[in-house]
């Protein structure tokens, strides 16, 4: 637990709080704008509105946000002699990787809660009443689970690459490729591309993307299985790399 607290302390001078708010806000603005612009063709109601908000969020913004958070958590380790300090630490590689991932998952969860709150407020501003259906809220909240795989792989990429922007760019490209795989109906892609699971879960119960499934156990279990496999693989790769990394002169 002390390592996780220490990782949070390292982020005090970063802008991750802004990221956790700005990314969901931009997504909601895009979604609400698209919903308003197509009000004559879209069916009025929470399902259509929420589908538009999660469309952009699942297609690009959520993975981009996680990628930025991951680069931020490793950026401090790539500065000065911090990398050498990390490698010569008495802490095990497994505990270091786990602490980084725990912080990423926590920040992703916060970002997702912000998205749900802002999306709900955006719906009220758009003229919708009451609360969004529980199925839509549940699918958005459950998206944190497949996001763990994205966080694990982005953490690995950010550990390998000292450049802040490169891992973010890789995450964005992976997200766009994942959208293409979903559109093509390549279900096996969820075991190869972490963003597929995120988008699949976010879009459950919606109608913005053709073929979006309903929120039921058979669909959720597939996402959970791919998440477990991808997260474990990324965690193991990170630990192995950190154990064999050389101290830089």
Secondary structure, DSSP 8 states (H G I E B T S, - for coil): -HHHHHHHHHTTTS-HHHHHHHHHHHHHHHHHHHHHHTTTTS-SSHHHHHHHHHHHIIIIIHHHHHHHHHHHHHHGGGSTTHHHHHHT-SS-HHHHHHHHHHHHHHHHHHHHHHHHHHHHHHHHHTT--S---HHHHHHHHHHHHHHHHHHHHHHHHHHH---HHHHHHHHHHHHHHHHHHHHTT-GGGGGT-HHHHHHHHHTTT-SSSTT---S-HHHHHHHHHHHHHHHHHHHHHHHHHHHH-----
